[in-house]
Amino acid sequence: MVKLSVIIPIYRVENYIIECLESVCTQLIDGVEVILINDGTPDKSMEMAKKYIAENYNFHLDKFIFIDQENRGQSVARNNGIKKSHGDYIAFLDSDDILESNYFIEIFNVFNNYSPDIIRFSARSFIKDRNDSAKFIEVIQNSFFYKKNFEILIKIFNQGAWFPWLNIYKKELFLNELFPSEMYFEDAWLMPKLFIEASNIMFLKDSLYLYRTNLTSSLNNKSSENLIKLDESYKKIINEYRFRLKSNTLYSRSYVSFLMAYVSFLISKKSFIQAFNISKLRKIPEVEISQLMRSSKLFYFFGLFFVILYKILGRM
C-alpha cells in the first residue's frame, strides 16, 4: 500500500536532476511512490531522469510514475501529480532541491505514531555544495503534535513560509483545493487554505529538506512578459487575501506583506503614482494590527514613505 507520494515537476534542470533523484532513491523505502512530471522541458532533464532510474533502480520501477505534459507551469504539473497519486499523503520536491538522508525514516516514524493532517519540518539552504548549507527555516524548537488552534495558526501565518515542499499533506486536503495556474504566488494562494482546513499538525524540529538558492528563478526574470505576469499575480493575490480577510483576520500579516512587496515592485518600475495608490489599500478595517510583524506595522502606519526608506537602506 502506498503511504506517501512524492511529486517532482521537471523543467530545465539538467544540472540538478540527478543530484535530486539520488537524494530520493538512495533512501527509497516501501510505501513510497515517486511521480515525475515532465512540464514540457526543452532540455534533456526528463530523459536524464528516466535513464538514471532505469540504470540504477530498474528493480524498483513500480515505485515510479512518469507523466508528460505541455509546458503549463509548476502548478499544473503538481496538480496532475496529485491526481495520479496513490498515496495517503502528498509531498512535493522541487527538481533542483535535495532531500536530507533521513527524510523518509523521519516521516514514516510520524506515520507510525500519529495520523496528522499536515507534517511541517525545518529546512536548510545551499547554493552549490549541499555540505555548505545554512539554516533556512526553523519551524519550532521541539517536535510536537498539535491540535490546531488559533495561536498555532497565527505563528504559521506570521512566519509566511508557504513553500509547498516544507510540509507533508494528507491527500484528502486536496479534494476541493488545488494550485491555481497561470500566476506566481500559487503556493501563498493554496497553502494557507490547507492549514486552515487541517485539524492537527505535526511539527518536526529536524531539517529534512535542502533548498537550493537560485538567483535565476522566474521571479527574478526581468523580461517584459514576466514583469507583466508578476504585476498581475500581485494584484490577484492581494485581491484574494482582501476577500479572505472579511471572514478571517489570520490573513492580516500576509495581506499587508504582499501589499508592501507590490509597492516595492512598483517603485522599482518607477510607477510611483500607482505605488502610492496601492499603499493606501493597507488601511482596511479587517486588518488586525496586533497580528502584524514589525516591518508590516511600519508599512501599515507610514505606507509608501516607509518602503522608499527601506529601499534606500538596501533592505528590499
N, C-alpha and C positions, 0 to 999 in steps of 0.2 A: 504493500500500500504506500502510495506517495504521500509523504507528510509535508514536504517543502518544495516549492517550485521556484527556481532562481531564474529571473528574466534578464537577459542581456541583449539590448539593442546594439547593432553593429553598423557603424558608418565611419569611413575614413580613419581607421585605427591600425593600419599596417604595422606601425612602430610599437604598438602596445598590446595587441590582441593575444599574442602567445603568452606574455607575462601574466595577463589577466586570467587566461584559461588555466595556466599552470597553478595559479593560486587556488583555483576551484578543484581541478582534477586530482591534485596530489593529496587532497583530503576528502575526496568524494566518498560518501557512505550510503548504505541502503536507506531508502526513504527520501532521497533527493533526486529531483529531475532538473536538468539544465535546459532552458529554452533560449536558443539563439535566433534573433530576428534580424535578417538582412534588410536594412532600411534602404534598399536600392543603392548600396555603396558603389561608387565608380572605381574603387581600387580593388585589391585582392584580399581585403580583410576577411570576408566570409570564406573565400577559397582557402586561405591560410588556416582558419579555424577548423574547417572540415578536415583538412589534411592532418593537422596536429592531432585531432581526436581519433581519426581513422588509424594513424600510425602508432599511437600510444595507448589508446583506450578502446580498441576495437571490441574487446570482451565486455565493455560497458555501454555499447551503443544504445541499448534500451533505455539508458538514463538521459539520452539527449534527444531534443526535438529541434528540427531546423525549419525555419519559416522564412519565406521570401516575400517581400512586398515592394511596391514602388516607393520611391523616396517621399515619405509623408511626414517624417519627423519622429522624434523620440516618443512623443505622447501616443501616437497611433501604434508605434511598434510595441510599446508597453501594453497598451490596451489589447492588441492582438495576442500578446504573450499571456495575458490574464485569461483571455477567452479560451486559449488552447491548453491551459494548465490543468493538471490533475491533482495538485497538492491541496492540503487543507490550509496551508499558509503560503503567502507570496513574499518573495524577497526580490529586490532589484539590485543589479550590479552594472555600473557604467563600464563600458568595454575598455577604458583606459585606466581603470582603477584596479585595486587588488584586495582580495580578502585576506585577513590575518589567518595564520595557520591553524588557529583553534576555533574558527568561525562555526563550523558545523557541530563540533563537540559541545560548545557552549550553548548553541541554540537548541540542540536536541536534549540537552540536560534540562533546559527550561520546559520543553515539551513534555518530558517525562515526569516533571514535578508540578507543573501548573498547566492551565489552559487559558493563557492570556489572549486578549483580542489584539494587542499590539506589544511587541518587544522593542524597546529602544536601547541602543548601546552607544558607547563612546567611539570616537574615530580620531585618526591621526592623518596628517597631510604630508606630502612629499612632492618634490619637483621631478627629479630623475632617479635618485637612488632610494629605494624603499628603506634601506638601513639608515638613511639620514632623514628620518621623519620627525615630526613635531606634533605636540598635542593640538588638535584642531577643534574638536567639540567634546567637552566632558559633560555628560548628561546629569550625573549625580555622583555623590561621593561614595555611596554604598549601594550595592544591588538590593532591590526591594520590589515586592509585588504590591501594587496599589489598586484598591477600588477607586475608580475615577471620582474625583471631587473637584470643586471649583478652584481650590487652592493649587492643586496639581496642574490643572489646565492653564491657570494664569502663568505659572512658571514655564510651561511648554510654549504658550503663545508669546510670552515676553522674550524667550530665547530665540524664537523665529527661525529655528533650524528646520526648514521644511524639505530637506533633501529626502527624496523617496528611499534612497539606499540606507538611510540611517535607522530604519525600522524594519521589522518583520510584521506582516499583517495577516489576520485571518481572512481567507478568501471571501467570506460572506460579506465583508465590509465593502467589497466592490460590486455587489449585486445591483446597487442602484446608483453608484458613482464611479466614473472613470475619468481619466485625464482629458482635459479639453484640448482640442487640436488647433493648429494654426496660430499659436500665440506663445510668447515666453511667459515665465512665471506660472506654468501649468502646475508645478509642484505646490506653490503657495496657494493656488486655487483649490486643489483637491485635498492636500494633507490635513488642513485644519478640520475639514468636514469629517474625515475618518477618525480623528482624535475625539471629536465631539460625539460621534456615533458609538465609539468603543465604550464598553462597560468597565474594563480594567486594563492596566498597563504594567508590564514588567520592565523595570529599569535594570540594566547591567552596567556596572561601573567600568568594566574592561573594554579596551579598544578592540573592535572586531573588524574594522574597515580602514583601508588606506586610500585616502583621496588624493588623486594627482592634481596638483595645481596647474591649470592650463591657461596660460596668458593669451592663447589664440582661440578661446572659446567664442561661440556665436554671439554672446553678449558684448564682446569686445570688437566685433566686426563693425567697421566704420563705413561700409558701403551704404549708399543712399537707400537701397531697398531694405537693408537690415535696420537702418535707423527709423524708417517708416514703420516697420513691424514692431520695433521696440517702443515707439511712441504709442502705437495702437494698443500694445499689450499693457502699457502703464495705464491707459485710460480704462481698459476692460477690468483689470484687477482692482483699480481704485473704485470704479462704479459698483463692482460686485461686493467689495468689502463695505462700501457705504450702505448698500442694501442689507447686507447681513447684520450690520450694526443695529439696525432697527429692532432686531429681536435678540441680539446677543452682544453685550459690551466687551466680550473677550477679544473682539476684533479691533479694539481701540488702538492698541500699540501698532498692529500690522497696518491698519489704515493710515495712521499718521506717518509711519515709517515709509510706506510706499509713496505717499504724497511728497515727503521730503526728498526721496530719491528721484522722483519725477521732476520736481523743481530743479534739482541739481542737474539733471539731464537737460532740461530746457535752457538752463543758464549756459551749459557747455555748447549749446547750439545758438547762443546769443538771442534766444527768444524771451527777452526779459519781460515784456508785457504779459505774455502767456504765463510765464513763471509766476508773476505777481498775482494774476487772476487765479491760478491753480492753488497757490499758497493760501488764498482766502477760504478754500474749502475745508481747511483743517478745523475750524471752529464750528462744529455742528453739535447740537445738544446731546446726541447719542454717545459722543466720545467720553469715556470715563478717564479723567485726567490722572487719577491715582494709579492707574494701570500703566501709565506711560513711563518709559525709561528716560534717563536724564536728557539725552540729546533730543528725543521726541518731545519732551516737555519744553525744552528751549525753543524748538521749532514751533510748537503749538503757541507759545506766548509771543515770539518775535518774528515768525514767518520767514519771508524772503531774506530779510536782513541777516538772520542767523545763518542761513545757508550760504550766503555770499561770504560772510566772515569765516565760516567753516572751510570754504573752498580756498580762501586766501591763506588760511593757516595750513593748507595742504592736507586736510583730513577727509576730503571727499573726492 
